[in-house]
Amino acid sequence: MIDNSILNDRYQLIEPRGKGGMAIVYRGKDLMLERTVAVKILRQSFSQSPAFRERFRQEAKAAANLSHPNIVTVYDFGWDKDYFFIVMEYIPGIDLKKWVHYHGRLSQKESLSLIIQACAGIGYAHRAGLVHCDIKPQNMLVTPDKRLMVTDFGIARALASIHPGEKLDIVWGSPQYISPEQAAGLAPSPASDVYSLGVVLYELLTAKLPFTSQNPTELVHLHREVIPTSPKSINPQISNELDTIIMKVLAKEPSARYRTADQLGRVLITITKDNTLVPSSPPKNPFTTRRIIPSASPIQSDDFAEKSTSAINIDWITILLGFISLLALGGLIPFWLWVYLRINPPFS
C-alpha cells in the first residue's frame, strides 16, 4: 500500500499492525511530538466519496473530544496521497476477538471485568451524544494488564453516508453484532450499542455467537425475528441472573433493553460478588468522565492529601486541648490550696 511513507510530513508509517475490510492500521511515529501512534488508513475507494469525506471529518472531530480511560484517544486526522487517515493513541495489546481466539471461552469473572470497562467507555460517549454504531470485539483492544479500550468511534456513521449501492457491504462490516433496528435500516441509538455489547458478552461467555450465517440477508432475519439460545444452556457456569440480563439486552425492541451502556454497566456491577471482578487499574467508579492515571496505591493522590491534612489537623487539636487542660489543672492547684488555707489557717 503506502508502507514507509510519511503522511502530511509528520506521521511516519513503521509497520502494519492489522488489516480489515475498510482500513489498514500501522504502528507509526509522530515526528513532531516524537511519540508512537497508531495510524488507520482507510481504503482508497472510501476516500473518493465527497459525502464520506465530509462526514468522516465531522465524526473524527467529535471522537477527538472523547477523553476516557476506556476509549482510544483520537489525536488527528487528515488526507494525503489520496488516502484518508486517522491518528490515534497507540495501545499495546491485541483486539478482543483475538483474545477470545487465544484464550477460548472466558469465565464469568473475566467476561464481566472486560465488558464493564467497555460499558464505561461507551456510556461516556453516549452521555456526550455519540453512538458508536459498530460495537464488536475487533473494535476493543485489550492491554497486557487487561485494560479494555474501545476504538473507531464515528467511522461507521461516516461510512453510512456512502452511496446506497455500496452501503450494504460497508455498513455490515461484522453483521453478527448488528442490532435488529440497524439490520432493518433504521437509525441507531444508544440502545443499539447495548444490543451489540450483549452479543459480545454472549461470545465471551460461550465462545459462540447468538446467530451465525454466511448470508447477510439470513443474519438480518435472525437478528430481527429469532430469539437467541440462552447462553446458560451453552455454558452452565453462567449465573441465572446474568443469563436473564443477557437475554434482556438481546431483546428485539430497543425499549425492552437498557437504554444506555451506563445502565448496563451498573447492572453488571451489581452482580459481581467481590471487588476482584472489576480491574484495580480503572477508577473506583468506572462511569466517570475524567481520565485517571493508575497509581501503585489504591488511594488516589488527592484522597491521600485530604486524609493526611485531616490527620494533621486532628493532631494539633489534640495537643491544644491537652495544653489547655494542663493550664486549667495547674491553675486549680493554687486555687484549692488557697481555699484550704482560708478554712484551715496554719497559725490559728
LOLUM-81124 format. One record per residue (C-alpha): residue in one letter; residue number from 0; z negated, y negated, x negated. Coordinates in Angstrom, 2 decimals. Each point is the difference from the previous one (the first is absolute). Layout:
BEGIN
(A; NUM; (Z; Y; X))
...
//
This chain:
BEGIN
(M; 0; (0.00; 0.00; 0.00))
(I; 1; (-1.22; -3.05; -1.97))
(D; 2; (-2.38; 1.63; -2.49))
(N; 3; (-1.32; -2.10; -2.91))
(S; 4; (1.08; -3.20; 1.74))
(I; 5; (-1.96; -3.22; 0.27))
(L; 6; (-0.03; -1.44; 3.50))
(N; 7; (-0.02; -3.79; 0.40))
(D; 8; (-0.68; -0.30; -3.75))
(R; 9; (-3.57; 1.10; 0.66))
(Y; 10; (-0.48; 3.59; 1.15))
(Q; 11; (0.95; 2.69; -2.48))
(L; 12; (0.69; 3.45; 1.44))
(I; 13; (-1.60; 2.65; -2.21))
(E; 14; (0.32; 3.35; 1.79))
(P; 15; (0.67; 1.31; 3.53))
(R; 16; (-3.14; 1.30; 1.73))
(G; 17; (1.34; 1.10; 3.37))
(K; 18; (3.09; 0.10; 2.16))
(G; 19; (0.40; -0.03; 3.76))
(G; 20; (2.67; -0.45; 2.59))
(M; 21; (-0.21; -3.77; -0.09))
(A; 22; (-1.23; -0.94; -3.49))
(I; 23; (-0.81; 0.92; -3.58))
(V; 24; (-3.39; -0.95; -1.44))
(Y; 25; (-0.30; -0.89; -3.68))
(R; 26; (-2.92; -0.55; -2.27))
(G; 27; (0.73; -3.40; -1.43))
(K; 28; (-1.44; -2.88; -1.96))
(D; 29; (-0.44; -3.60; 1.05))
(L; 30; (1.13; -1.73; -3.19))
(M; 31; (-1.49; -3.33; 1.06))
(L; 32; (-3.52; 1.24; 0.80))
(E; 33; (0.21; 3.02; -2.34))
(R; 34; (-1.26; 2.54; 2.50))
(T; 35; (1.23; 3.33; 1.32))
(V; 36; (1.50; -0.14; 3.49))
(A; 37; (1.82; 2.24; 2.45))
(V; 38; (3.51; -1.15; 0.90))
(K; 39; (1.61; 1.41; 3.15))
(I; 40; (3.78; -0.49; 0.08))
(L; 41; (1.61; 0.54; 3.38))
(R; 42; (3.31; 1.75; 0.45))
(Q; 43; (2.95; -2.30; -0.48))
(S; 44; (1.34; 0.80; 3.47))
(F; 45; (-3.08; -1.64; 1.54))
(S; 46; (0.43; -3.15; -2.04))
(Q; 47; (3.45; -0.67; 1.46))
(S; 48; (-1.43; -0.84; 3.43))
(P; 49; (-0.83; -3.72; 0.45))
(A; 50; (-2.37; 0.86; 2.86))
(F; 51; (-1.85; 2.43; -2.22))
(R; 52; (-0.26; -2.47; -2.89))
(E; 53; (-1.58; -2.63; 2.25))
(R; 54; (-2.34; 2.44; 1.71))
(F; 55; (-0.96; 1.55; -3.33))
(R; 56; (-0.88; -3.44; -1.35))
(Q; 57; (-2.22; -0.73; 3.00))
(E; 58; (-1.76; 3.38; -0.10))
(A; 59; (-0.53; -0.14; -3.78))
(K; 60; (-1.62; -3.43; 0.33))
(A; 61; (-2.33; 1.30; 2.70))
(A; 62; (-0.88; 3.10; -2.04))
(A; 63; (-0.72; -2.14; -3.06))
(N; 64; (-2.82; -1.70; 1.93))
(L; 65; (-1.87; 3.29; 0.46))
(S; 66; (-2.91; 0.44; -2.39))
(H; 67; (-2.08; 3.10; 0.55))
(P; 68; (-1.35; 2.77; -2.26))
(N; 69; (2.04; 2.61; 1.89))
(I; 70; (3.32; -1.86; 0.06))
(V; 71; (2.44; -0.18; -2.91))
(T; 72; (0.39; -3.70; -0.80))
(V; 73; (3.48; -1.52; 0.16))
(Y; 74; (0.56; -2.39; -2.92))
(D; 75; (3.59; -1.14; 0.41))
(F; 76; (3.41; 0.82; 1.46))
(G; 77; (3.50; -1.11; -0.80))
(W; 78; (3.70; 0.67; -0.33))
(D; 79; (1.87; 0.84; -3.20))
(K; 80; (3.09; 1.98; -0.99))
(D; 81; (0.84; 0.49; 3.69))
(Y; 82; (-3.33; 1.70; 0.63))
(F; 83; (-3.08; -0.97; 1.93))
(F; 84; (-3.23; 0.81; -1.78))
(I; 85; (-3.70; -0.32; 0.68))
(V; 86; (-2.67; -0.20; -2.72))
(M; 87; (-3.36; 1.58; 0.73))
(E; 88; (-3.30; 0.89; -1.57))
(Y; 89; (0.39; 3.09; -2.18))
(I; 90; (-2.25; 2.82; 1.23))
(P; 91; (-0.53; 3.02; -2.27))
(G; 92; (0.01; 3.20; 1.98))
(I; 93; (2.23; 1.85; 2.48))
(D; 94; (0.91; -0.40; 3.64))
(L; 95; (-2.01; 1.86; 2.63))
(K; 96; (2.92; 2.33; 0.83))
(K; 97; (0.01; 1.33; -3.55))
(W; 98; (-3.81; 0.13; 0.03))
(V; 99; (0.08; 2.37; 2.98))
(H; 100; (2.81; 1.99; -1.60))
(Y; 101; (-2.09; 0.51; -3.16))
(H; 102; (-3.38; 0.55; 1.67))
(G; 103; (0.99; 1.66; 3.27))
(R; 104; (-2.06; -0.41; 3.14))
(L; 105; (-2.87; -2.42; -0.55))
(S; 106; (-3.54; 0.38; 1.27))
(Q; 107; (-1.24; -2.14; 2.88))
(K; 108; (-2.13; -1.95; -2.48))
(E; 109; (2.94; -0.77; -2.31))
(S; 110; (2.36; -0.79; 2.86))
(L; 111; (-2.40; -2.45; 1.65))
(S; 112; (-0.70; -1.70; -3.31))
(L; 113; (3.71; -0.75; -0.50))
(I; 114; (0.88; -0.90; 3.60))
(I; 115; (-3.00; -2.33; 0.41))
(Q; 116; (1.32; -1.95; -2.98))
(A; 117; (3.49; -0.08; 1.51))
(C; 118; (-1.47; -1.26; 3.28))
(A; 119; (-1.83; -2.75; -1.88))
(G; 120; (3.18; -1.33; -1.63))
(I; 121; (2.25; 0.38; 3.03))
(G; 122; (-2.69; -1.41; 2.29))
(Y; 123; (-0.22; -3.09; -2.20))
(A; 124; (3.76; -0.44; 0.37))
(H; 125; (-0.31; 0.40; 3.78))
(R; 126; (-2.56; -2.81; 0.06))
(A; 127; (2.49; -2.11; -1.95))
(G; 128; (2.62; 0.65; 2.69))
(L; 129; (2.09; 2.52; -1.98))
(V; 130; (1.08; 3.48; 1.10))
(H; 131; (1.06; 2.38; -2.76))
(C; 132; (2.49; 1.99; 2.15))
(D; 133; (0.52; 2.72; -2.62))
(I; 134; (-3.35; 1.70; -0.58))
(K; 135; (0.53; 3.25; -1.89))
(P; 136; (-1.62; 1.68; -3.02))
(Q; 137; (2.89; -1.09; -2.23))
(N; 138; (-1.18; -3.60; 0.58))
(M; 139; (-3.59; 0.77; -1.04))
(L; 140; (-0.92; 0.18; -3.68))
(V; 141; (-3.05; 1.89; -1.27))
(T; 142; (-1.52; -1.10; -3.30))
(P; 143; (-1.80; 2.36; -2.42))
(D; 144; (-3.36; -1.17; 1.43))
(K; 145; (1.25; 0.80; 3.55))
(R; 146; (0.49; -3.56; 1.17))
(L; 147; (2.76; -0.12; 2.59))
(M; 148; (2.44; -2.92; 0.02))
(V; 149; (2.56; -0.69; 2.75))
(T; 150; (3.35; -1.43; -1.02))
(D; 151; (3.35; -1.14; 1.47))
(F; 152; (-1.28; -2.36; 2.69))
(G; 153; (2.85; -1.70; 1.82))
(I; 154; (2.92; 1.91; -1.50))
(A; 155; (0.49; 2.15; 3.10))
(R; 156; (0.08; -3.09; 2.21))
(A; 157; (2.61; -1.57; -2.25))
(L; 158; (2.10; 3.15; 0.16))
(A; 159; (0.00; -0.24; 3.80))
(S; 160; (2.15; -3.14; -0.28))
(I; 161; (2.95; 1.92; -1.45))
(H; 162; (3.05; 0.67; 2.14))
(P; 163; (-0.85; 2.38; 2.87))
(G; 164; (2.61; 2.46; -1.20))
(E; 165; (-2.01; 0.50; -3.19))
(K; 166; (-3.45; -0.33; 1.56))
(L; 167; (-0.49; 3.66; 0.90))
(D; 168; (0.18; 1.31; -3.57))
(I; 169; (-2.12; -2.83; -1.36))
(V; 170; (-2.77; -0.36; 2.52))
(W; 171; (-0.58; 3.72; 0.16))
(G; 172; (-0.86; 0.28; -3.69))
(S; 173; (-2.62; 2.71; 0.63))
(P; 174; (0.27; 0.57; 3.76))
(Q; 175; (-2.84; 2.55; -0.05))
(Y; 176; (-2.49; -2.90; 0.01))
(I; 177; (1.62; -2.33; 2.52))
(S; 178; (-1.82; -0.97; 3.20))
(P; 179; (1.43; 0.90; 3.43))
(E; 180; (0.69; -3.64; 0.84))
(Q; 181; (1.84; -0.54; -3.29))
(A; 182; (1.94; 3.19; 0.65))
(A; 183; (1.00; -1.52; 3.35))
(G; 184; (1.24; -3.15; -1.72))
(L; 185; (-2.86; -2.21; 1.20))
(A; 186; (-1.74; -2.64; -2.09))
(P; 187; (-2.85; 1.43; -2.10))
(S; 188; (-3.58; -1.17; 0.37))
(P; 189; (-3.25; 0.66; -1.92))
(A; 190; (-0.44; 3.07; 2.24))
(S; 191; (3.29; 1.31; -1.44))
(D; 192; (-1.52; -0.08; -3.48))
(V; 193; (-3.07; 1.77; 1.41))
(Y; 194; (2.22; 2.84; 1.28))
(S; 195; (1.62; 0.36; -3.42))
(L; 196; (-3.44; 0.03; -1.64))
(G; 197; (-0.90; 2.84; 2.35))
(V; 198; (3.05; 1.97; -1.15))
(V; 199; (-1.01; -0.53; -3.64))
(L; 200; (-3.59; 1.10; 0.71))
(Y; 201; (1.34; 3.06; 1.84))
(E; 202; (2.08; 0.89; -3.06))
(L; 203; (-2.90; -0.46; -2.44))
(L; 204; (-2.23; 2.34; 2.01))
(T; 205; (2.57; 2.69; 0.81))
(A; 206; (2.72; -0.36; -2.67))
(K; 207; (2.37; -0.05; 2.98))
(L; 208; (1.66; -2.67; 2.11))
(P; 209; (-0.50; -0.21; 3.78))
(F; 210; (3.76; 0.24; 0.47))
(T; 211; (2.75; 1.28; -2.27))
(S; 212; (3.74; 0.10; 0.46))
(Q; 213; (3.10; -0.61; -2.09))
(N; 214; (1.53; -1.85; 2.94))
(P; 215; (-1.14; -3.64; 0.46))
(T; 216; (0.91; 0.14; 3.69))
(E; 217; (-2.23; 3.02; 0.45))
(L; 218; (-2.83; -1.81; -1.79))
(V; 219; (0.41; -2.92; 2.40))
(H; 220; (-0.44; 2.37; 2.91))
(L; 221; (-3.03; 1.71; -1.58))
(H; 222; (-1.83; -3.25; -0.77))
(R; 223; (0.73; -1.42; 3.43))
(E; 224; (-0.54; 3.02; 2.24))
(V; 225; (-1.86; 2.88; -1.66))
(I; 226; (-3.78; 0.27; -0.48))
(P; 227; (-0.72; 1.11; -3.58))
(T; 228; (-1.99; 3.11; -0.85))
(S; 229; (-3.68; -0.72; -0.51))
(P; 230; (-0.72; -0.32; -3.74))
(K; 231; (-3.18; 2.03; 0.43))
(S; 232; (2.05; 2.97; 1.16))
(I; 233; (1.71; -0.11; -3.41))
(N; 234; (-3.10; -0.86; -2.07))
(P; 235; (-3.24; 1.23; 1.63))
(Q; 236; (-2.02; -1.98; -2.57))
(I; 237; (0.83; -3.22; 1.87))
(S; 238; (-2.88; -1.19; 2.16))
(N; 239; (0.44; -0.16; 3.78))
(E; 240; (-0.64; -3.75; -0.10))
(L; 241; (2.72; -0.65; -2.59))
(D; 242; (2.43; 2.26; 1.87))
(T; 243; (-0.55; -2.07; 3.15))
(I; 244; (0.55; -3.25; -1.91))
(I; 245; (3.28; 1.21; -1.51))
(M; 246; (1.34; 1.12; 3.37))
(K; 247; (-0.91; -3.41; 1.45))
(V; 248; (1.79; -1.77; -2.86))
(L; 249; (3.11; 2.10; 0.64))
(A; 250; (0.17; -0.99; 3.67))
(K; 251; (3.48; -0.89; 1.25))
(E; 252; (-1.09; -3.29; 1.58))
(P; 253; (-1.17; -2.73; -2.41))
(S; 254; (-2.71; -1.07; 2.46))
(A; 255; (-1.60; 3.47; -0.24))
(R; 256; (-0.52; -0.31; -3.77))
(Y; 257; (-2.25; -2.25; -2.03))
(R; 258; (1.56; -3.46; 0.04))
(T; 259; (-0.21; -0.73; -3.73))
(A; 260; (-0.60; 1.79; -3.28))
(D; 261; (-3.37; -1.78; -0.22))
(Q; 262; (-1.15; 1.73; 3.17))
(L; 263; (1.17; 3.40; -1.22))
(G; 264; (-1.70; -0.53; -3.35))
(R; 265; (-3.33; -0.90; 1.58))
(V; 266; (0.14; 3.07; 2.24))
(L; 267; (0.72; 2.25; -2.98))
(I; 268; (-2.92; -1.50; -1.91))
(T; 269; (-2.35; 0.95; 2.84))
(I; 270; (0.78; 3.70; -0.45))
(T; 271; (-0.62; 0.03; -3.73))
(K; 272; (-3.35; 1.69; -0.51))
(D; 273; (-1.01; -1.60; -3.28))
(N; 274; (1.05; -2.75; -2.38))
(T; 275; (1.91; 2.38; -2.24))
(L; 276; (2.83; 0.05; 2.53))
(V; 277; (0.90; -3.60; -0.80))
(P; 278; (0.97; -0.73; -3.65))
(S; 279; (-2.52; -2.03; -1.95))
(S; 280; (2.58; -2.38; -1.47))
(P; 281; (1.11; -1.77; 3.23))
(P; 282; (-2.35; -2.61; 1.49))
(K; 283; (-2.96; 1.05; 2.12))
(N; 284; (1.97; -1.00; 3.10))
(P; 285; (3.63; 0.98; -0.66))
(F; 286; (1.21; -2.22; 2.86))
(T; 287; (-0.56; -3.26; -1.91))
(T; 288; (2.60; -2.63; -0.83))
(R; 289; (-0.82; -0.78; -3.60))
(R; 290; (0.97; 1.92; -3.12))
(I; 291; (-3.05; 1.56; -1.65))
(I; 292; (-0.10; 0.94; -3.66))
(P; 293; (-1.74; 3.36; -0.45))
(S; 294; (-3.24; -0.17; -1.92))
(A; 295; (-1.82; 2.64; -2.02))
(S; 296; (-3.07; -0.80; 2.08))
(P; 297; (-0.17; 0.68; 3.75))
(I; 298; (-1.47; -3.51; 0.38))
(Q; 299; (2.58; -2.77; -0.12))
(S; 300; (-0.70; -2.90; -2.36))
(D; 301; (-0.67; -2.50; 2.82))
(D; 302; (-2.48; 2.36; 1.65))
(F; 303; (-1.73; 0.59; -3.30))
(A; 304; (-0.33; -3.72; -0.70))
(E; 305; (-1.44; -0.60; 3.44))
(K; 306; (-2.51; 2.83; -0.36))
(S; 307; (-1.00; -1.15; -3.49))
(T; 308; (-0.53; -3.59; 1.14))
(S; 309; (-2.15; 1.18; 2.90))
(A; 310; (-2.08; 2.13; -2.35))
(I; 311; (-0.55; -2.95; -2.33))
(N; 312; (-1.11; -2.21; 2.88))
(I; 313; (-2.51; 2.60; 1.16))
(D; 314; (-1.49; 0.25; -3.52))
(W; 315; (-0.58; -3.75; -0.28))
(I; 316; (-1.52; -0.16; 3.46))
(T; 317; (-2.39; 2.80; -0.89))
(I; 318; (-1.02; -1.73; -3.22))
(L; 319; (-0.53; -3.30; 1.82))
(L; 320; (-2.12; 1.61; 2.70))
(G; 321; (-2.08; 1.74; -2.63))
(F; 322; (-0.54; -3.26; -1.83))
(I; 323; (-1.09; -1.78; 3.20))
(S; 324; (-2.39; 2.85; 0.78))
(L; 325; (-1.46; -0.26; -3.48))
(L; 326; (-0.53; -3.74; 0.41))
(A; 327; (-1.58; 0.48; 3.39))
(L; 328; (-2.30; 2.68; -1.30))
(G; 329; (-0.89; -2.10; -3.03))
(G; 330; (-0.83; -2.97; 2.23))
(L; 331; (-2.23; 2.04; 2.33))
(I; 332; (-2.26; 1.28; -2.79))
(P; 333; (-1.52; -3.41; -0.88))
(F; 334; (-0.11; -0.95; 3.68))
(W; 335; (-2.08; 3.04; 0.95))
(L; 336; (-2.14; -0.48; -3.11))
(W; 337; (-0.70; -3.57; 1.13))
(V; 338; (-0.89; 1.22; 3.52))
(Y; 339; (-2.34; 2.65; -1.44))
(L; 340; (-1.78; -2.51; -2.23))
(R; 341; (-0.45; -2.40; 2.92))
(I; 342; (-1.66; 2.71; 2.03))
(N; 343; (-2.00; 1.48; -2.88))
(P; 344; (-0.79; -2.81; -2.47))
(P; 345; (-1.07; 1.52; -3.35))
(F; 346; (-2.91; -2.42; -0.53))
(S; 347; (-1.46; -0.23; 3.49))
//
